Each structure stands twice: as C-alpha cells, then as structure tokens.
C-alpha cells in the first residue's frame, strides 16, 4: 500500500453533511475526528484518509461492507458508510464517548484486574458475534478497543477476513499477531482469541509489556505462557484461563470467543 497522508482538519470545517468538532486520540494516520451532523444533535466519528491509493480505497470499501454485515452490536463500533469530499475519503462511524484501552494503559500504567476482565469479556462477546457472521478481525489489540466507562467496543475491521474478500497474506500488529499467522495459514477464530489474550496481558502488565523483549517481532513465537506464569499482575484465578488463551498452538486454545467470554465471566465472579 502507498503511504496515507496525514490530514489536519480544524473545528468548524465542513465535510459533506458533517462539521468537525475536534480531533480524537493521538497524531496517528489516518486522522479520526469527532463531528456533528449538520442540523441535528447527532455526533459521529470520521476516519479521514487523504490521497488514497487504489488498494487503500479497496480496503475502505471492504470495511464498509464488513460494517454492513455486522450491523449493530453493543460491543462493536458501527460503520455507517464511506463518503468523499474533494480528495478526502472518510468513514462515518458511531462516536464513542471514551478512550482506547491503549491510551488508558499509557495514562494509568496498568488496568485493575476486574476492569481488564470486564473489558476483555465485552470484546470476546463482540468477537463471538462477528465470528458468527463469518468475520475474523485479525487485528485485535489494545489500540482497537474503546471503553466508554460502562462497556468496551471493538473497532477497525480493516484487516478482517470476511466472506467475499480474498485473503491478503500475513496481517496483524507486532506482539498481538498469533504465531501461526507468521506462516500465512488460513485465519480462524482462535487467532482472535490469542490476540485478545495478549491484550489482557497488556492491560494487566502495563505499558512496559509492549517494550519487553518477550513482546518480540511479528515473526517470532513469543512465550507468553511464561510471562503469565511469572507476572504478579496476573491474578491467580486468571492464570489458567489466560494460559489457555495465549497458547502458541491453536488447538490448545479456546475453540470460540464465546467460550473465552464465559471463562472470563467465571473469573470475574471470583475477583
């Protein structure tokens, strides 16, 4: 893919039916903005891309198609469509009043176990729903999880494996990608279970976890089971559950995100 240009929009800027209110999150690319639909009190999130290549535009259309397939779920951020204004393309999504789990970890250093498990349980429920629609996220990570103070929502299905779209090789984020994906195997639901397990580790162990040697490169098998066993931040009642989720062998993991969600719920009741 070509390089996506950083786009800077200011409060009051009009994009089609929307007026920019504020920039969201960090300085990453593409830009995400809170926007108000003109003539209403409805707010949306706009993910803005500038000078899209053909491949990038195909990926955006794929994200819209996946969003339509998913529809509405309390633990998934809904995508409403793709719009164009001049040379800007922008995805229109639900606006979530909250922040990403990655930002929470960076600000708080770590997430309390009970909250971390509640967030993971919500995400597992969203994943189980998506998997039932034939969609595998393939990029589950802390930065793609939002928490609004009451519940967690998963977003950014841009790399998803979905019906009607050809596979696009090894994808994912360093440290969170399941080891088997390094060999370009066909993705399945157990890969998302693994990545969510790593996100739990990140929440509990804190920001230093992603900078540790064990976090590894995208092509290395990480021994997260050893980290689970020795990290004091992981509650004893959670160890068995987390060890199963981050097992390097897919056959040893939870067979579904729903099964993982049920296991997390049982642990939550013990904390």
C-alpha positions as CSV (number, residue, x, y, z in Angstrom):
1,X,0.0,0.0,0.0
2,X,1.0,3.6,-0.5
3,X,1.6,6.0,2.2
4,X,-1.5,7.6,3.7
5,X,-1.1,11.3,4.1
6,X,-1.7,12.9,7.4
7,X,-4.8,15.1,7.2
8,X,-5.3,18.0,9.6
9,X,-8.8,19.4,9.9
10,X,-10.0,22.2,12.2
11,X,-13.1,22.7,14.3
12,X,-15.8,24.2,12.1
13,X,-14.6,22.5,8.9
14,X,-17.4,21.1,6.8
15,X,-17.2,17.6,5.3
16,X,-20.4,16.9,3.4
17,X,-23.2,16.6,6.0
18,X,-20.7,16.8,8.9
19,X,-19.0,19.6,10.8
20,X,-15.7,18.9,12.6
21,X,-15.8,19.3,16.3
22,X,-12.4,18.1,17.5
23,X,-9.5,15.7,16.7
24,X,-9.5,12.4,18.5
25,X,-6.7,10.4,20.0
26,X,-3.1,10.8,19.1
27,X,-1.3,12.0,16.0
28,X,-1.7,8.7,14.1
29,X,-2.6,8.3,10.5
30,X,-5.3,8.3,9.3
31,X,-6.9,11.1,11.3
32,X,-10.0,10.5,13.4
33,X,-12.4,13.4,14.2
34,X,-15.5,13.9,16.3
35,X,-18.1,15.5,14.0
36,X,-21.6,16.7,14.3
37,X,-24.2,16.1,11.6
38,X,-25.3,19.5,10.5
39,X,-28.9,20.3,11.5
40,X,-29.0,17.7,14.2
41,X,-27.6,16.8,17.7
42,X,-26.0,13.6,16.4
43,X,-22.3,13.0,16.7
44,X,-20.2,10.7,14.7
45,X,-16.5,9.7,14.3
46,X,-15.0,10.4,10.9
47,X,-11.8,8.4,10.0
48,X,-10.3,10.6,7.3
49,X,-7.9,9.5,4.5
50,X,-6.2,11.7,2.1
51,X,-4.9,10.7,-1.4
52,X,-5.9,7.1,-1.2
53,X,-4.2,4.6,-3.5
54,X,-6.4,2.0,-5.3
55,X,-5.5,-0.7,-2.7
56,X,-6.3,1.7,0.2
57,X,-9.7,2.6,-1.4
58,X,-10.5,-1.1,-1.8
59,X,-9.7,-1.6,1.9
60,X,-12.1,1.2,2.9
61,X,-14.9,-0.3,0.8
62,X,-14.2,-3.6,2.5
63,X,-14.5,-2.0,5.9
64,X,-17.9,-0.6,4.9
65,X,-19.0,-3.9,3.6
66,X,-17.9,-5.7,6.8
67,X,-19.7,-3.0,8.8
68,X,-23.0,-3.6,6.9
69,X,-22.6,-7.4,7.6
70,X,-22.1,-6.8,11.3
71,X,-24.9,-4.3,11.7
72,X,-25.4,-3.3,15.3
73,X,-23.9,-4.9,18.4
74,X,-23.3,-3.3,21.8
75,X,-19.6,-4.3,21.7
76,X,-18.7,-3.3,18.2
77,X,-18.4,0.3,16.8
78,X,-20.9,0.6,13.9
79,X,-19.7,1.8,10.5
80,X,-22.3,3.8,8.6
81,X,-20.7,4.4,5.3
82,X,-17.9,5.9,3.2
83,X,-18.1,9.5,1.9
84,X,-15.9,11.6,-0.3
85,X,-15.2,15.4,-0.2
86,X,-12.6,16.8,-2.7
87,X,-9.6,14.4,-2.3
88,X,-10.6,13.2,1.1
89,X,-12.3,9.9,1.8
90,X,-13.8,9.4,5.2
91,X,-15.5,6.5,7.1
92,X,-18.5,7.5,9.1
93,X,-18.8,5.6,12.4
94,X,-20.6,5.8,15.7
95,X,-18.9,8.2,18.1
96,X,-17.9,6.6,21.4
97,X,-17.5,8.8,24.4
98,X,-14.4,7.3,25.9
99,X,-10.8,6.4,25.1
100,X,-8.9,3.5,23.7
101,X,-7.6,0.8,26.1
102,X,-4.1,1.6,24.8
103,X,-4.5,5.2,25.9
104,X,-5.8,4.0,29.3
105,X,-2.8,1.8,29.8
106,X,-0.4,4.6,28.8
107,X,-2.0,7.0,31.2
108,X,-2.7,4.7,34.2
109,X,0.3,2.4,33.7
110,X,-1.9,-0.6,34.1
111,X,-5.6,-1.5,34.3
112,X,-7.1,-3.0,37.5
113,X,-7.8,-6.8,37.0
114,X,-11.6,-6.5,37.4
115,X,-11.9,-3.8,34.8
116,X,-9.4,-5.5,32.5
117,X,-11.5,-8.7,32.6
118,X,-14.8,-6.8,32.1
119,X,-13.3,-5.1,29.0
120,X,-12.0,-8.4,27.6
121,X,-15.3,-10.2,28.3
122,X,-17.2,-7.5,26.3
123,X,-14.7,-7.7,23.4
124,X,-15.0,-11.5,23.4
125,X,-18.7,-11.2,23.1
126,X,-18.3,-8.8,20.2
127,X,-15.9,-11.2,18.6
128,X,-18.2,-14.2,19.0
129,X,-20.9,-12.2,17.3
130,X,-18.6,-11.3,14.4
131,X,-17.3,-14.8,14.1
132,X,-20.9,-16.0,13.8
133,X,-21.2,-13.7,10.7
134,X,-18.1,-15.3,9.2
135,X,-15.8,-12.3,10.0
136,X,-12.4,-12.7,11.8
137,X,-11.0,-9.4,13.0
138,X,-7.2,-10.3,12.7
139,X,-6.0,-7.2,14.4
140,X,-7.4,-7.4,17.9
141,X,-5.2,-5.2,20.1
142,X,-5.5,-2.6,22.9
143,X,-5.5,0.3,20.4
144,X,-8.6,-1.1,18.7
145,X,-10.7,-1.4,21.8
146,X,-12.6,1.6,23.2
147,X,-14.0,1.9,26.7
148,X,-16.9,4.3,27.3
149,X,-17.0,3.9,31.1
150,X,-19.6,1.2,31.1
151,X,-18.7,-1.2,28.3
152,X,-15.9,-2.0,25.8
153,X,-16.3,-1.8,22.0
154,X,-14.1,-3.3,19.3
155,X,-13.4,-1.3,16.1
156,X,-11.3,-1.2,13.0
157,X,-12.2,-4.2,10.9
158,X,-10.0,-3.0,8.1
159,X,-7.8,-6.1,8.1
160,X,-10.7,-8.5,8.7
161,X,-11.0,-11.9,7.0
162,X,-14.5,-11.8,5.6
163,X,-16.7,-13.6,3.1
164,X,-16.4,-12.3,-0.4
165,X,-12.9,-10.8,0.1
166,X,-9.7,-12.6,-0.9
167,X,-7.1,-13.2,1.8
168,X,-4.4,-10.6,2.0
169,X,-1.4,-12.5,3.5
170,X,0.2,-12.0,6.9
171,X,-1.5,-9.2,8.7
172,X,-1.8,-8.0,12.3
173,X,0.2,-6.0,14.8
174,X,3.5,-6.8,16.3
175,X,3.2,-8.7,19.5
176,X,-0.5,-9.3,19.2
177,X,-0.4,-11.4,16.0
178,X,-0.9,-15.2,16.6
179,X,2.3,-17.2,15.9
180,X,0.6,-19.3,13.2
181,X,-0.2,-16.2,11.1
182,X,3.5,-15.8,10.5
183,X,3.2,-18.9,8.3
184,X,0.4,-17.4,6.3
185,X,-2.1,-20.1,7.5
186,X,-5.8,-19.6,6.9
187,X,-7.1,-17.4,9.8
188,X,-9.7,-18.8,12.2
189,X,-11.4,-17.6,15.3
190,X,-8.7,-18.9,17.6
191,X,-6.3,-16.3,16.3
192,X,-8.6,-13.6,17.6
193,X,-8.8,-15.4,21.0
194,X,-5.0,-15.4,21.2
195,X,-4.7,-11.6,20.3
196,X,-7.4,-10.8,23.0
197,X,-5.4,-12.8,25.5
198,X,-2.3,-10.7,24.7
199,X,-4.4,-7.5,25.1
200,X,-5.4,-8.7,28.6
201,X,-1.7,-9.2,29.4
202,X,-1.0,-5.7,28.1
203,X,-3.8,-4.2,30.4
204,X,-2.5,-6.0,33.5
205,X,1.2,-5.8,33.0
206,X,1.1,-2.2,31.8
207,X,2.8,-0.1,29.1
208,X,6.2,-1.7,29.7
209,X,4.9,-5.0,28.5
210,X,4.9,-3.9,24.8
211,X,8.5,-2.7,25.2
212,X,9.8,-6.0,26.8
213,X,12.0,-8.4,24.8
214,X,9.3,-11.1,25.1
215,X,6.9,-8.9,23.1
216,X,9.1,-10.0,20.1
217,X,8.8,-9.3,16.4
218,X,5.9,-10.2,14.2
219,X,7.5,-13.4,13.0
220,X,8.8,-14.7,16.4
221,X,6.9,-17.1,18.6
222,X,6.5,-15.3,21.9
223,X,6.5,-17.4,25.1
224,X,3.6,-15.5,26.7
225,X,2.8,-18.5,28.8
226,X,6.0,-17.9,30.7
227,X,5.0,-14.3,31.2
228,X,1.6,-15.3,32.5
229,X,3.1,-17.7,35.0
230,X,5.7,-15.2,36.4
231,X,3.9,-11.9,36.2
232,X,2.4,-10.9,39.6
233,X,-0.1,-8.6,37.9
234,X,-2.0,-11.6,36.7
235,X,-4.4,-12.8,39.4
236,X,-4.0,-16.4,40.4
237,X,-7.6,-17.2,39.5
238,X,-7.0,-15.9,35.9
239,X,-3.8,-17.8,35.2
240,X,-5.3,-21.0,33.9
241,X,-7.7,-19.1,31.6
242,X,-5.0,-16.8,30.2
243,X,-2.6,-19.6,29.7
244,X,-5.1,-21.4,27.5
245,X,-5.9,-18.2,25.5
246,X,-2.2,-17.4,24.6
247,X,-1.1,-20.9,23.9
248,X,1.2,-21.0,20.9
249,X,-0.8,-24.0,19.5
250,X,-4.2,-23.0,18.2
251,X,-5.6,-26.5,19.1
252,X,-4.9,-25.8,22.8
253,X,-6.8,-22.5,22.9
254,X,-10.5,-21.8,23.5
255,X,-12.4,-23.1,20.5
256,X,-14.5,-19.9,20.3
257,X,-14.6,-16.4,21.6
258,X,-17.9,-17.2,23.3
259,X,-16.2,-19.9,25.3
260,X,-13.5,-17.5,26.2
261,X,-16.1,-14.9,27.3
262,X,-17.8,-17.5,29.5
263,X,-14.4,-18.3,31.1
264,X,-13.7,-14.6,31.8
265,X,-17.1,-14.2,33.3
266,X,-16.5,-17.0,35.7
267,X,-13.2,-15.5,36.8
268,X,-14.9,-12.0,37.2
269,X,-17.3,-13.5,39.7
270,X,-14.3,-14.7,41.8
271,X,-12.5,-11.4,42.0
